[in-house]
Every structure is written in structure tokens, then in C-alpha cells.
């Protein structure tokens, strides 16, 4: 009888242990699932899109840090912050000239937003000496066929500077094999980008997984925010029928901007 009692107690004890392990096992599984849950981009009610890309390279908005940076750039570019239609007006001036040149050189159309970030809200020459829509330094400008001297500065010609920028961008893409990295390298410089890729091998070929200085780290987010605001202005507080916005320009008008 004692043996039977011991066996019965042993069986009950085993069942209890298995039950406890099962419960904890389920709890651990839930924790793992929770850790691996993809974060969704959270918007105010009037936001309708959570898909962002640059030159067909998607922004990983399932990453909460990427989401925060993207939201920050969108807020800074929204009408509530800008209180101006200058981005749309500048885009209407230069896009008709820039887009055909990008297309002719095999550069994705999304690169048309770079000048809005590089020089759209600036005037004159930067502290480092960069100038024009594509913010070329004098030496770099001459390397890619632009004339920069006391009498002439081709950096201020939309057409000529875009042609020069295309040459540079194609070289960057050939080196880094990513349009996003090529765009970031346009800001960072190819030497620093190559160094960053070597030191951050785990994030190779993914701008959004890498660490840069504050300017380059925010650069692509600013460009993509520009793209969103230009393509879907009404979602970010702009009115697409505002009279001051220039939508279509005649060829004669375009020539005036392409000095």
C-alpha cells in the first residue's frame, strides 16, 4: 500500500511539474513574440500612408527608431511647422528641368528631391564654400565639368549642375550598389561612406541600420519627407489649389531659371 501511495504521489508530482513548466513555457513564448512584434508607423488621423521608399528601396518602418526619425522629419516638413509653400514653389521651378536629365542619365527620379534638401531653403554659399542647387564645392564642380571662376559659376545653372550631379551620383552608385547609400554619400562624401561601411559591417548596404553624424543621419529622412509633402501635400496640411503655387511653367519660364 505504501508503495502504491508513493507511486501515486510521484505521478501527481510529475503532472504538477509538467503543468508548471508548460505555463512558464507559454509565458516565455509570449515574451519572445512580443519582442519580435513589428512596430507600426503611428500617424495622426489624417495620415493615410505608412509606406515610404526612395528609388524603390523601402524604409524599414517596422523599426521603432526609424519610425521616430521619419515622423520627426515629416512634422518638420509639414505646413504647421513650415508655414510656407516655398518647397512646392521651388519644386515647380526646377523639376521640369531636372527630371528629364535624371531620366536621360539612368538616375531614379527620386533624386530630384536632393536639391530641395541641399539648397532649396538656403541662399548664397555655405560656410564650407558649396553653392548652387546641388551644393558643389568649387573643386568638385570643376572635376565634373562645371566652370567656376570670377566671371562664371555654372553651379547656379540648374541644367548644367544637374548634369554634373548625375555624373557624380552614377559613380557613387557604382561604388556602393545602393541608391539610398549613393544619395547619403552625396552628402557624407564617398570616403567617409566607405569608412562607415567598413566599420559597420553588420549594417552593410543599409543606410537605415547605420550610424552617421547628425546631418547625414537625418539626410535621407529629410529627402523622403520632402517627397511625401510634394506628392501628397494635402496629407501634411498644404492646400494643393493655393494660388501662389506654380504647377505648370512654359518653356520660356524654364529658361529664366536655367541661367
C-alpha positions as CSV (number, residue, x, y, z in Angstrom):
1,X,0.0,0.0,0.0
2,X,2.9,2.3,0.9
3,X,4.5,1.6,-2.5
4,X,1.2,2.3,-4.3
5,X,0.9,5.6,-2.4
6,X,4.4,6.6,-3.3
7,X,3.8,5.8,-6.9
8,X,0.6,7.8,-6.9
9,X,2.3,10.8,-5.2
10,X,5.1,10.6,-7.7
11,X,2.7,10.6,-10.7
12,X,0.9,13.6,-9.2
13,X,4.1,15.4,-8.6
14,X,5.3,14.8,-12.2
15,X,2.0,16.1,-13.5
16,X,2.3,19.2,-11.4
17,X,5.9,19.8,-12.6
18,X,4.9,19.4,-16.3
19,X,2.0,21.8,-15.8
20,X,4.2,24.4,-14.3
21,X,6.8,24.1,-17.0
22,X,4.1,24.3,-19.6
23,X,2.7,27.5,-18.1
24,X,6.1,29.1,-18.0
25,X,6.9,27.9,-21.4
26,X,3.9,29.6,-22.8
27,X,4.8,32.8,-21.0
28,X,8.3,32.8,-22.4
29,X,6.9,32.2,-25.9
30,X,4.6,35.2,-25.5
31,X,7.6,37.3,-24.4
32,X,9.5,36.3,-27.4
33,X,6.6,37.1,-29.7
34,X,6.2,40.4,-28.0
35,X,9.9,41.3,-28.5
36,X,9.7,40.4,-32.2
37,X,6.5,42.2,-32.9
38,X,6.8,44.6,-35.8
39,X,6.2,48.2,-34.9
40,X,3.7,50.0,-37.0
41,X,4.0,53.6,-38.1
42,X,1.6,55.6,-36.0
43,X,0.0,58.7,-37.6
44,X,-2.5,61.4,-36.7
45,X,-5.9,60.6,-38.1
46,X,-5.4,62.5,-41.3
47,X,-2.3,60.5,-42.3
48,X,-3.1,57.7,-44.7
49,X,0.2,56.1,-45.7
50,X,2.7,54.1,-43.8
51,X,4.8,53.1,-46.8
52,X,7.9,55.1,-47.6
53,X,10.7,54.5,-50.1
54,X,13.5,56.1,-52.0
55,X,14.3,54.9,-55.5
56,X,12.3,51.7,-54.9
57,X,14.3,51.0,-51.7
58,X,11.9,50.7,-48.8
59,X,12.2,52.4,-45.5
60,X,12.0,49.8,-42.7
61,X,9.3,51.5,-40.6
62,X,8.9,48.3,-38.6
63,X,12.0,49.6,-36.7
64,X,10.8,51.9,-33.9
65,X,13.9,54.1,-34.2
66,X,13.4,54.6,-37.9
67,X,9.8,55.3,-37.3
68,X,10.6,58.1,-34.8
69,X,13.1,59.7,-37.2
70,X,10.6,59.5,-40.1
71,X,7.9,61.1,-38.0
72,X,10.2,63.8,-36.8
73,X,11.1,64.8,-40.4
74,X,7.5,64.7,-41.6
75,X,6.5,67.0,-38.7
76,X,9.3,69.4,-39.6
77,X,8.3,69.5,-43.2
78,X,4.5,69.8,-42.6
79,X,2.7,73.1,-43.1
80,X,2.1,73.5,-39.4
81,X,5.9,73.9,-39.0
82,X,6.9,75.4,-42.3
83,X,4.0,77.9,-42.6
84,X,5.1,78.3,-46.3
85,X,4.6,76.9,-49.7
86,X,8.3,77.5,-50.7
87,X,9.0,73.8,-51.2
88,X,6.2,73.4,-53.7
89,X,7.1,76.6,-55.5
90,X,10.8,75.7,-55.7
91,X,9.9,72.2,-57.0
92,X,7.7,73.7,-59.7
93,X,10.6,75.8,-60.9
94,X,13.3,73.1,-61.1
95,X,11.7,69.7,-61.5
96,X,10.8,70.3,-65.2
97,X,14.5,70.8,-65.9
98,X,15.9,68.2,-63.5
99,X,13.7,65.2,-64.2
100,X,14.4,64.8,-67.9
101,X,18.2,65.0,-67.2
102,X,18.0,62.4,-64.4
103,X,16.0,60.1,-66.8
104,X,18.5,60.5,-69.6
105,X,21.3,59.5,-67.3
106,X,19.5,56.5,-65.8
107,X,19.2,58.1,-62.4
108,X,16.0,57.4,-60.4
109,X,13.5,60.3,-60.4
110,X,13.5,60.4,-56.6
111,X,16.9,62.2,-56.8
112,X,15.0,65.3,-57.9
113,X,14.4,65.9,-54.2
114,X,18.0,66.2,-53.3
115,X,18.3,69.9,-54.4
116,X,15.4,70.8,-52.2
117,X,17.3,69.4,-49.2
118,X,20.7,70.6,-50.4
119,X,19.8,74.2,-51.3
120,X,16.0,74.6,-51.5
121,X,15.8,76.6,-48.3
122,X,19.3,78.2,-48.5
123,X,20.7,81.2,-50.2
124,X,24.2,82.0,-51.3
125,X,27.3,79.9,-50.5
126,X,27.6,77.6,-47.5
127,X,30.3,78.1,-44.9
128,X,32.3,75.3,-46.5
129,X,32.1,77.0,-49.9
130,X,29.4,74.8,-51.5
131,X,27.0,76.6,-53.8
132,X,24.2,76.1,-56.3
133,X,21.2,73.7,-56.3
134,X,23.4,70.7,-55.9
135,X,25.8,72.4,-53.5
136,X,29.0,71.7,-55.3
137,X,32.3,72.7,-53.8
138,X,34.4,74.6,-56.4
139,X,37.0,71.8,-56.9
140,X,34.3,69.1,-57.2
141,X,32.3,71.3,-59.6
142,X,35.4,71.7,-61.9
143,X,36.0,67.9,-61.7
144,X,32.6,67.2,-63.2
145,X,32.8,69.8,-66.0
146,X,31.4,73.0,-64.4
147,X,33.2,76.3,-64.8
148,X,33.7,78.2,-61.5
149,X,35.7,81.4,-61.7
150,X,35.4,85.2,-61.2
151,X,33.3,85.6,-64.3
152,X,31.1,82.5,-64.4
153,X,29.8,80.0,-61.9
154,X,27.9,77.0,-63.5
155,X,26.9,75.8,-60.1
156,X,23.9,78.1,-60.3
157,X,22.7,76.7,-63.6
158,X,20.0,74.2,-62.9
159,X,20.7,72.3,-66.1
160,X,24.5,72.2,-66.0
161,X,24.8,71.5,-62.3
162,X,22.2,68.6,-62.7
163,X,24.3,67.1,-65.5
164,X,27.4,67.3,-63.3
165,X,25.4,65.8,-60.3
166,X,24.3,62.9,-62.4
167,X,27.9,62.0,-63.2
168,X,28.8,62.0,-59.6
169,X,25.7,60.1,-58.5
170,X,26.4,57.4,-61.1
171,X,29.9,57.0,-59.7
172,X,28.6,56.7,-56.1
173,X,26.0,54.1,-57.1
174,X,28.7,52.1,-58.9
175,X,30.7,52.1,-55.7
176,X,28.0,51.4,-53.1
177,X,25.4,49.5,-55.2
178,X,22.5,51.2,-53.5
179,X,20.7,54.4,-54.5
180,X,20.0,55.2,-50.9
181,X,23.7,54.9,-49.9
182,X,24.6,56.9,-53.1
183,X,22.3,59.7,-52.0
184,X,23.7,59.6,-48.4
185,X,27.2,59.6,-49.8
186,X,26.4,62.7,-51.8
187,X,26.0,64.4,-48.5
188,X,28.6,62.5,-46.5
189,X,31.3,62.1,-49.2
190,X,32.4,58.8,-50.7
191,X,35.5,58.4,-48.5
192,X,33.6,58.7,-45.2
193,X,30.8,56.5,-46.5
194,X,33.3,53.8,-47.4
195,X,34.8,54.1,-44.0
196,X,31.4,53.8,-42.3
197,X,30.6,50.6,-44.3
198,X,33.9,49.0,-43.3
199,X,33.5,49.8,-39.6
200,X,29.8,48.8,-39.6
201,X,29.8,45.5,-41.4
202,X,26.7,44.2,-39.7
203,X,24.7,47.0,-41.3
204,X,26.3,46.8,-44.7
205,X,24.3,48.2,-47.6
206,X,21.5,49.5,-45.4
207,X,21.6,53.2,-44.6
208,X,18.8,52.9,-42.1
209,X,20.7,50.4,-40.0
210,X,23.9,52.5,-39.9
211,X,25.2,55.3,-37.6
212,X,26.3,58.6,-39.1
213,X,26.9,62.2,-37.9
214,X,23.7,64.1,-37.2
215,X,23.5,65.7,-40.6
216,X,24.0,62.6,-42.7
217,X,21.9,60.5,-40.2
218,X,18.9,62.8,-40.9
219,X,19.6,63.3,-44.6
220,X,17.5,60.5,-46.1
221,X,14.7,61.1,-43.8
222,X,14.5,64.8,-44.9
223,X,14.6,63.7,-48.5
224,X,11.8,61.2,-48.1
225,X,9.8,63.7,-46.1
226,X,10.2,66.2,-49.0
227,X,8.9,63.5,-51.3
228,X,5.9,62.9,-49.2
229,X,5.0,66.5,-48.9
230,X,5.4,67.2,-52.6
231,X,3.5,64.1,-53.7
232,X,0.7,64.2,-51.1
233,X,0.6,67.8,-49.8
234,X,-2.9,67.6,-48.5
235,X,-2.0,65.0,-46.0
236,X,0.5,67.3,-44.4
237,X,-1.6,70.4,-44.1
238,X,-0.9,72.0,-47.5
239,X,-3.7,73.0,-49.9
240,X,-2.9,71.9,-53.5
241,X,-5.1,74.6,-55.1
242,X,-3.3,77.5,-53.4
243,X,-2.9,80.3,-56.0
244,X,0.7,81.0,-55.2
245,X,1.8,77.5,-56.1
246,X,3.2,77.2,-59.6
247,X,2.1,74.0,-61.2
248,X,3.0,74.4,-64.8
249,X,5.6,76.5,-66.4
250,X,6.1,77.5,-70.1
251,X,9.4,76.7,-71.8
252,X,10.3,80.4,-71.8
253,X,9.8,80.5,-68.0
254,X,12.1,77.4,-67.6
255,X,14.9,79.1,-69.5
256,X,14.8,82.0,-67.0
257,X,15.6,79.6,-64.2
258,X,18.3,77.9,-66.1
259,X,20.8,80.7,-66.4
